[in-house]
């Protein structure tokens, strides 16, 4: 962990660095407030050991600057002026303090504790960001923890993903989460309900016709989510297979093809293997889309999540209505 000592005495800096030798901390030192600010603006520092009295200002002012950094480094303040300064430091955001003089053991323990706290805080922050990017996809059950792990895994690749699950289990939410956690998050997420139209309409909708771009083109540099792909008519399936194989689309009536880079996520509540065996779904297309699979469990298999989901929905609705969230009664919970 990169550690910065800000202390106006070069001798003390050397002593502290020696104290920390073998601790696993990568130590650097500076003697002024301005030099520390310049260094922090350029380097990724996780831990700061900060003296209060510096030649060009009060070290406490640096704490305000540190709180603007992301991730925010842990701060341990050292002072020889008693508890008042220490209390001020904690009030302004320092994680701990050391009263001068202190020995090597005290310094090592205090800094390593602060380093561990900073590490845990960063892990919590990362989980919070990840949780936010998972959106409304929720659950504490072991089944949903497996789903979250698979979503993260699928987000790390651009291969076609296949989401299986009964109606209402959150297949679109899972697809959105894969998109949001992937490198394609800045691009569009285009949702297509394949059960909505007939064969000719779907070919035009997906690939475009005349001057109108199709939905695949709209998903360029992003993700195309084909919901209920089992309902897609066979002629449209054939054209979709060609796109998957060649990465090209051709508008209806056109003689030229165009390259389109869109990540494909498909979903269905139906058994595509059985549909393929009965000739209702192209077998070659089935093997093309069943590359990386995500199975969403039914709610009856994740009953422990019901209360969590209910409380989240209540909180969301209360916020929309400008109301205070009320806890569920024991009867409601049962």
N, C-alpha and C positions, 0 to 999 in steps of 0.2 A: 504494500500500500504506500503510495507516494505521500510523504510527510514533509511539511514545511515548518521550520523553526524560525520565528520572527523575534529576534533578541538583539539589542544594540551592542552587546559585548561579544566580540568574536571569540574570546576565551571561553565564555560560558556556552556559546554555540558548540564549540569543539567538545566541551565536557559532556553536554547533553547528547551529542551525536555518539560519543563513546559509550555513554550509558545505554544507548539504544542498539549498540552493535549486536548483531545476532538475533534481534527481535523479529526480523522479517519485514521491518519498516524501511522503506527507501527514503533516506533523510537528506534534505537540502536545507540550507540556512541563509537568511538575509538579515540585514541590520537596521533597515528603515521601513517606515510605513509605505512610502512611495514605491520602493523596490518590491515590496510584497504585493502591492496592487498590480504592478506591471507583470510580475511573475504569474499571479493568479489569473490574469486575463489571457495568458498564453498557455499555461500548463494545466493539466488535469490533476489537481491536488485533492486527496481524499481526507487528509487530516492536517490540522494546523495547531502548533504549539505557540501561543501568542503571549508576548510580554505586554504589559499595559503601558509602561513609560518608554516611549521611543523618541529619538532625537527630533523627528519632524511631526509629531502628533500623538494623540491618544490611541493606543492599540484597540480600545473598545470600538472605535469608529470603523475598524476593519471588519468587525462582526457584521455590521449592517451590509457591507459589500458582499460578504460571504453568503449571506442569506439570499442574495439575488442570483447566485450561481446554481446551475442545474447539471449534475446533482450537487447538492449542498454539502460541503465538507464538514466533518466534525471539528469542533473547536475546543481546545483546552487552554484556559487562560492561566498565566502564572503571575503572581504579585507578591511583593514584600510589604504591602501596606494594609494587611488585615482583611477582615470579613466584609467590610463595607464595599470594597472594590470587587470582591468575589461575588457578592450579591448583585451588584450592578451588572457584572458580566453575565451571570445566569439569567437575569431579567432581560438582557438584550439578545439572548439566544445561545450563549456558550453552553457546551455540554457538561463541562466539569472545570475545576480549578485546582491549582497547586499553590500552596503558600511557600515562598522562599524562606530559608533554604530547604531543599528536599534531596533525598538520596536516590541512587540509581533504581532501587527496587520500587520506590514510590512512583517514580517517573514512568517506569516500564508498565506497571500495573495500570496506572491511570490512563496512559495513552492506548494500551492494548484494549482496555475496556471501552474507551471512546471509539476505537477503530471497529470493534465488534458491533457496537451500537449503530455506527454509521452503516456498516454492512447490512445489518438487519433492516434498518430504515430504508435502504435502497431496494432491498428485496421486496419489502412491503409496497414501496412506490411502484416498482416494476409490475407487481401483481395487480395493483390498482389500475395501472394503465392498461394492462392486458385485460382485466375484468371489464374496463370501460369499452375496449375495442371488441369484446365479445358481445356487447350490446345486451339485448333482452334474453339472450341464451343463458339460462340460469339453472342452478342445481347444486346441492351439496352431496347427493348420493354418489356411491362408488361408480354407478353406471354413467352418470354425467361427468364425473372426473375423467373417465376413460374417453368420453366424447371430447372434452376439452383438450386432452392430450393429443387425440387424433386430429382435431381441428388445427392445432399448432403445427403438427407434423405436415399436414396437407398444405398449410400456408407457406411452408418452406420450399415447396416445389411448384412448378408451373404445369405439371402433368394434369390430364383430365381427371376430375374427381367425380365419384358416384355416391350420392347420398340416398340411403334407404330408410324408410320409416313410414308408419301409418299416418293417415291424414291428421293434421293438427299437432304433430309431435315437434315441429319446429325445423323442418328441413330447410326452408328459406332462411331462417335465422342462422342456421349453421353455415349455409353457403355464404351469407353476408359476412359472418365472422371470419371464414377462411379468406375472403377477399380483403377485409379490413386489416388482417394480420399479415397479409402478403406484401410483396414488393409492388404489387399492382394497386394498392389502396388508393393512390391519387387518381387512378383512372376510373372510368364509369363502371357501374354494376347494373347490368341490364337484365331484367327479369322477364321471362317468357313463360306464359301458361299454355302448355302444348295441348290442353284439352279444350281450347276456346274456339277453334276454327276448323274448316275442312282442309283437304289436301292442297288445292290450288291457292287458297288464301295463305296457307302457311309457307309455301314456297316463296310467294311474293313478300310476305312479312319478314322472313329470315334473310332472304338473299337480295331483295329489292327488285324493282321493276321500273323500266323507263328511267326517269330522272330521280326517282326516289331511292334513297339508300335503305338497305335492309337492317334488321336488328343486329346481325353479326357485325356489320360495318360500324354500327353505333357503339359496339362494345370494344372497338379497337383500343389496344393498350390497357384494357381493363378485363372484366370478367363477364361472360355470358352464362346466365343461369337458366337452364331449361327445366322447368318444373313439370312434373308428370310427363316425362318424355315417353313413357309407354303409350300415351295417347297420340303421339305424332304419326300422321299418315305415312304409309310405306313410301310414296314418291318423295316426300320431304326427307324421310330417313336416308334415302339413297343420296340425295344432294348433300345432306349433313355429313354422311360418311366420306364423301369426296373432300369436303372442307377439312375434316379431321386429318385425312391422309395427306393432303397437299397444301393445306393452309391457304387455299384460294377460294374465292367466291365469284360467281358469274350471275349478274342480274338477269331476270327473266327477259328473254328477247335479245340479249346482248351476245356478241361473238367473242368478247374479250374477257379475261379473268383478272382479278385483282387480289393481291396478297393482303391478308388481314391477320393481325396478331392479336387474338383474343383468347384468354384462358376459358376453358369450358368446364362448367360444373353441371351435372345432370342429377335429377332427383325423381323418384317415383315411389308410390305406395304399393305398386303391383310387382309381381314376381316376373321380371324380364326373362329369366331363364326359361320359365314355362311358356311365356309368350313367344320366345324364339323357337322353342321346340314345336309349337303349334303353328308356326308360320305367320304369326301376327306381328312379329318384330324381327328385324333383320339380325341374323346370328352374328354376321361380321361386325355390325354396328355395336351389338351387345358387347363383344369382346374388346372393341375399341374404347367404350366408355367405362367398362368395369375394370379400370386400371387400379385406382386407389379408392377403396370403399370406406364410407363412414355410415355406421348403423346407429340410428337414433332410437333409443328405447321408448316404448310406450309409457304413458304416465302410470299405468297400473304396476309397472315394474320399477318405479322410482317414487313410491309413495312418500318417502321422507322429504321430497322436494315440494310437496303440495303447499305446506305452510309457508315456505320461503317464497314461492311464486305468488301466493295470495297476498302476503304482506307487501311484496314489491308492487303488485298491481294496485293495492289500496293506496300506497304511498304516491304512486304516479298519478292516480286519479285525484287524490286530495290536493296535490300540487297544482293540477290543472284547474281545480275549483277554488284555489286559494284557501283551503281549509287545513286545519291541524289534523295530522294523522292520528287516528285512534287505534289502540291495540285491539286485537281480536279477543273476544271473551273465551273462557274455557269451553263453553258450549260450542262456539263457532269452531274452535280448534279441533274439538272432537268430531 
